[in-house]
């Protein structure tokens, strides 16, 4: 158990992923302490109420990943960093590009610098399928963050600090997910869909948390870990959540793709298939790489494409997966 008796810092720890990750750590992994690093006082207060019985293991740190000095202090004595803080809503990043760059790119650089300064052994960065061949600023900033974090191993040659990323698709019911929106729209009798052909990779919060746990155990430094996950059609999601609603096609939005990629053809030349997904290795590494276990190389022309997946979620499965997700208030 890699997290047992360890001090873990989670940036963006009050978000959807952070909250579920904290729950799992407390229940199954016996951490010494969890430091919840975020800039939202209200969400931290709400989290304190939720985890009131575990206060002795939780530390609530107000801070912003844009502030390197604060991160250096927050990561002192930390064993593992999970970097989940980001501006992640596509329209917000398009409208506020400088803010997205400061948080998603410079924030990643600050996390790396703090981890190296304090010799934090493990840092895991949470990325997204939007980082693959990005068409919007959010995806571009997350691509840059992946590069910064994974190549940070070159700057940590004389340090025990090691860095890797996980990259996955849409998370069921996370903030900004289409599910709460569709549930609210279902009450009006009209569902808006941008394009009927649209597909997305789909992962639950619990699956995302487990994948981060697995990656933390497997990483050697520089990898991008990608889970094998199902795809869903946006029309099937609409049918699952509002079977009797009228479908209104509104047209694809700026910065939006019809389909998403998790592994590109170019990446497949230095990637491997493993039991629960794929591992993209750095093309060049000045540090010693850890070969993936039980892995086989991918064919050179391989892509992992949401519209060409061999695993699909049907209407009933989508309805069951989203049953506990609440509509937007």
N, C-alpha and C positions, 0 to 999 in steps of 0.2 A: 504493500500500500504506500505509494509514493508520497501521499499527503499526510500520512500519520505522523503526529508530533512535529509537524512543520508549520511555519508561519507563512500564510498565503496573502498576497495583496491582489485585490480585484479592482482594476480601474473601471469606472462606469458600473460599479457594483450594485447600484440601485435599479438597474434596468431589468428587462425581462430575463435575459440570460443570467445576469449576476444573482438575481433573487433565487432562481432555481438552482444555480450552482452552489450557493451558500447552503441551501436546504440539503442538497446531496452530500456536501462535505460534512456537515454536522451529523447527518444520520448514519453515514457509512464509512467515513474516512478518518475520524478521530484527530482533527487538526489541533495543533497547540493554540493557534490564534488565526483569525481571519480579519484582515484590514480592508474595510470597505471605503474605497477612495472615489469620491464623486463631488460635484459642485452644487448639488441640490439639497439644501437643508431640509425641506419638507419631505422629500422622498426618504432621506435618512431617518427622519423622525418616524415616518410610517413603518420603515423597516425595523426600527428599534422596538416598536410596539408588537410587530409580528413575531420577532425572535426574542421576546422579553425573557424567556427561560434560559437563553443561551448567552446572556449579556457578558458573562465572564470570558467568553472566547471571542467575542466580536469587538472590533475597534472601528469607530466611525470617524473618518478623516475627511474633512471638507478640503477640497483642493481641485485644481484643474490641470489636466495633462499639458496644457500650454505653459505651465509654471514649472520649469525644470528644478528650481531650488526646492520647491515643495515636494516634488517627486523624490528627490535625493533624500530628503529627510524621511519621507514616508516609507521608502524601501530599505532603510537601514535595518539590518537584522532579518530581512525577508529571505525565504528559501525559494518561493515560487511566485512569479507574477503572471496573472492572466489579464491580458490587455483587451478589455471589451469596450472601452470608452470610444465613442465616435459620434459625429453628426451623420445620420444614416438615411434621412428622408431625402429622396432624389430631388423633389421640387425645392426643398429648403436649401440644399447645397447649390442648386442652380441659381437661386435668387441671392444667396449669400456666399459667393465663391471664396472670398478671402477668409471668411470664418471657417469654412470647410477645410481649407488648406491648413489653417493654424491648428485646428483640432486634430484632423485625421493624419496629416503628414508631419507637421512639426511636433505634434503630440507624440507620435510614434518615435520620432528621433529623441525626444526627451525621456521617454520610457527606456529606450536603449541606453542612453547616457547614464541614467540613474542606476540601471541594472549593472552596468560595467563598473561604475564608481563604487558600488556597494557589493560587488562580487556575488550577485544573485545567481544561483546555479541554473535556474530554469525560467525562461520567459516564453509564454505562448501567446501569440497574437491572433485575434479573431478576425478573419477576412470574409469575403463574400463572393458569390459567383459574378456579381457586378464588376469585380476587379478584372475579369477575363475579357479581353478585347473590349475595353470600356467605351461606351457611347455617351456617358454622362459624367459630370464632375465627381459625383460620389464614387463611382467605379474607378475613376482615374486616381482619386486620392487613396483609395484602398489598395490599388495596384502599387502605388508609390510606397505605401506603408508596408506592404509585403516585402518589397525590395529592400527597404530600410532595415526591417527587422531581420530578415533572413541573412543579409550580408553583414549584419552587425557582428556575426561570428568572426569576421576578419579583423574587426577592431578589438576583439576580446581575446586575442591570441595568448596573452599572458595572464588571463583571468579564467576562473572556473565558469564564468557566465556563458550560457548557451541560449540560442534563440531559434524559434521555429514558428510556423503559422498553421492554422487550420482554415480551410475554405469550404463553405457549404452554402446551400441555397436558402430559399424562403423558410422562415420559421413559423410554424402554425401558431397563430394567435399573438405573435409578438406585436409590440407597439408599431403601428404603421402597416400591419398586415391587412390584406384584403378581406379577411374573414370578419372582423368586427364591422367593417364598412358594409359588406354584403348583408350582415345580420340587421344592421340599422335600416338599410334600403329595403329589406324584405318587408318591413312594417308598412312601407309606402306602396308596395305592390309593383315597384319598378326597380330593376337591377341594371346598373350601367356597366358595360363591358367595352374596353377599348378596341379589341379585335378578337373575333371568334376563334382565330387560329392560335392564340397565345397559349404557351405552355410554360411551366415553371418546375424546378426541382423543389421538393417538399420534405421538410424534416421537422420533427417535434422538438420541443425544448428539452425533453428528457434525452432524446437521441443526441442532440447537440452537446449536452452536458457530458454524456458518456463518451462521446467522441473526443472531447477535449481531455478528459481523464486518460483515455487510451493514448492520445498523442503525447501527453506529458510523460507517460511511461516509456514510449518508444523512441522519442526524439534523441538525436545526437547533436543536432545543430545544422540549420540551413534548410530543413525540409519544409514542404507545404503538404499537409495531410488533407485528403479529400475523401469524404465518406461515400459509400455506395448507397444512393437514396432513390426513392421513386419520383416519377414525374406526375404532374396533374394538368388537366386541361381546364382553363378558366371557365369554360362553359359547363364542365362537370361540377365545378365548385358552386356555380350559380344554381345548378339543378339540385345540388345537395342542400343548399341553405334556403332556397326560395323556389321550390318546384312549380309553384303556381304564378310566379311573378312574370311580368312582361320584361323582356330583354331589350335594352336600348343600347345600340352600338354608337359610341361617341368618338371613335377614332383614336389611334395610337398617340400617346402624349410625347412631347419632346424628351429625348433621353431614355426612351423606353424601347426594349427589344421585343420581338415576337417570341424568341426562344433564348435560353441562357446556356452558357458553356461552363463546365467545371474543369475540364482539361482540354487544352488546345492541341492541334496536330503538332505544332512546334514543341510544346512541352512534352509530348509523348516520347520524344527521342531520348529524354533523360528522366523518364518516369517509370514507376513500377506498379504492378497490381499486387495488392495484399489482400488478406482475408476479408477485411471490412471496407475496402475501398482502394485508394491509390495514394502513392507518395511521389511527389515531384521533387527531384533532387536539384541542387544548384548546378548550373552548367559549369561553373568554375568555382573552386573553393581553395583558399590558401590555408585552411584548417583541415584537420583530419575528419573525414566523413564517417558516419556510422552506416553501414550497409543495412537496408531494411531486411527484417527477418521474414522468412517464408514468402519471398517476393519473386515475381517473374517480370521481365521487361515487357513493356507495352509495345505492340506493333507500331512502326514509325508513322503510319497514317491514322492512328487512333484519335478520336475525339469523344468527349463525354458531353453529350448534347441533350438538352431537356426534351426536344422534339423527336429524338431518335433513340430514346431510352428503351430498354427491354423490360422495364418495371413501371407499371402504371397503377395509380389509385383510381378506383371506380367511385361512382356516386355514393354508394352505401358506405364505403370505407371513409370517404371524405366527411360524410355526415357524422360518423362515429368519432372521428378524430377531432372534430370541431365542436362537439356537443357542449363542452364546458367553457367555450370562449364566449365572452360577453360582447354584445353590440356596443358600438361607440355611443357614449352617453349624449 
